[in-house]
Amino acid sequence: MENRHFRDLQVWQRSMALARMVYAATEGFPRREAFGLTSQIRRAAVSIPSNIAEGRGRASEKSFALFLTQARGSLYELETQAELASDLGFATKGEAAAIIAEAAEISRMIHGLLAKLRRGE
């Protein structure tokens, strides 16, 4: 894989936009959830681009792949939390659907990048 800075990766850019989307969506969560679901969903969202960036900075493609799988795990966590936030009435169905749809797209991008790394391209 060519040596590109993590900021050049479209998957990192999209995951940063997703994190901003999550922060906006959680602004209206109940104050009592500040240390509960609000914190949890924000941490999951921030973890995605953070893992992509950290993995890109590692010395090997094997390490990068490991961090990409961690980012994908955080995506699944985020999808679950967005659905729960909607079920509890903290987020609108539309907000949750937008987060879940974008998370699914980023997951596909990560899957493609992992496949490329495995092929040694």
C-alpha positions in Angstrom: 0.0 0.0 0.0 1.3 3.4 -0.9 2.6 5.5 2.0 -0.2 8.1 2.6 -0.9 10.2 5.5 -4.0 9.2 7.5 -5.6 12.6 6.7 -5.5 11.6 3.0 -7.6 8.5 3.6 -11.2 9.0 2.6 -12.2 6.5 5.3 -10.6 8.7 8.0 -12.3 11.8 6.5 -15.7 10.2 6.5 -15.2 8.9 10.1 -14.3 12.4 11.3 -17.5 13.7 9.7 -19.4 10.9 11.4 -17.9 11.8 14.8 -19.1 15.4 14.2 -22.5 14.1 13.3 -22.7 12.1 16.5 -21.6 15.1 18.6 -24.4 17.2 17.0 -27.0 14.5 17.5 -26.1 14.0 21.2 -26.3 17.7 22.1 -30.0 17.2 22.9 -29.6 14.0 25.0 -30.9 14.4 28.6 -28.4 15.8 31.0 -28.7 12.7 33.2 -27.1 10.8 30.4 -23.9 12.9 30.3 -21.9 10.1 31.9 -24.0 7.3 30.4 -25.1 6.9 26.8 -23.9 10.4 25.7 -20.4 9.7 26.8 -20.4 6.2 25.5 -21.7 7.0 22.0 -19.3 9.9 21.7 -16.3 7.8 22.7 -17.2 5.1 20.2 -17.5 7.8 17.4 -14.1 9.3 18.3 -12.5 5.9 18.5 -13.2 5.2 14.8 -11.0 7.9 13.2 -8.5 7.7 16.1 -7.9 4.0 15.4 -7.5 4.6 11.7 -5.0 7.4 12.3 -3.1 5.4 14.9 -3.0 2.3 12.7 -1.8 4.3 9.7 1.1 5.6 11.9 2.3 2.1 12.7 5.3 0.6 11.1 3.5 -2.3 9.3 0.4 -3.1 7.3 -0.3 -5.9 9.7 -0.6 -3.3 12.6 -2.7 -1.0 10.4 -5.0 -3.9 9.7 -5.4 -4.6 13.4 -6.3 -1.0 14.1 -8.8 -1.0 11.2 -10.5 -4.0 12.8 -10.7 -2.1 16.0 -12.2 0.9 14.2 -14.8 -1.5 12.6 -15.7 -2.8 16.1 -16.3 0.8 17.3 -18.5 1.3 14.3 -20.7 -1.7 15.3 -20.7 -0.3 18.9 -21.8 3.1 17.5 -24.6 1.5 15.4 -25.9 -0.3 18.5 -25.8 2.8 20.6 -27.5 5.0 18.0 -30.3 2.5 17.7 -30.7 2.4 21.5 -30.7 6.2 21.7 -33.5 6.2 19.2 -35.4 3.5 21.1 -35.1 5.6 24.3 -36.3 8.7 22.5 -33.0 10.5 23.0 -32.3 10.8 19.2 -34.8 11.0 16.4 -35.3 8.1 14.1 -33.8 10.2 11.4 -30.7 11.0 13.3 -30.2 7.4 14.3 -30.8 6.2 10.7 -28.3 8.8 9.3 -25.6 7.7 11.8 -26.3 4.0 11.2 -26.2 4.5 7.4 -23.0 6.4 7.5 -21.4 3.8 9.9 -22.4 1.0 7.5 -20.8 2.8 4.6 -17.6 3.4 6.5 -17.6 -0.2 7.6 -17.7 -1.2 3.9 -14.8 1.1 3.2 -12.8 -0.5 6.0 -13.7 -3.9 4.7 -12.4 -2.9 1.3 -9.2 -1.5 2.7 -8.6 -4.6 4.8 -9.0 -6.8 1.7 -6.5 -4.6 -0.2 -4.0 -4.9 2.7 -4.4 -8.7 2.7 -3.7 -8.8 -1.0 -0.6 -6.9 -0.4 -1.4 -4.0 -2.7 
